[in-house]
Amino acid sequence: MVKRFDVFLINLEPLPSGDPKNTRPGVVVSPDELNRNVGHVIVAPLASTNANYPTRVAVEFLHSERMVILDQVLTVDKERLVKKIGEIGEASQAGILERLAEMFAK
């Protein structure tokens, strides 16, 4: 099952396939209840660029600092999830949730 804070390579080709040629890493930010019950997930791109915007959260992933880009969240079908490559650590999870709450608060 896909879980919140899993990191996947996501196929961005117009027609999804198992070929990883046009993939980008993304962090699943949708809640586990949604992930269990529908055929799509909400993801945020994970990048190595360090642009310091208020909608980006720095995380440690694969021994490097990366940025979770919350201003570019997208919904993708689960069939576009090519391969799980890891997960975001607990220390960074709270920061992501806090930033999402700020972004969507009244």
Secondary structure, DSSP 8 states (H G I E B T S, - for coil): ---TTEEEEEE-SSS--S-GGGEEEEEE-S-HHHHHHSSEEEEEEEES-----TTEEEEEETTEEEEEEGGG-EEEEGGGEEEEEEE--HHHHHHHHHHHHHHH--
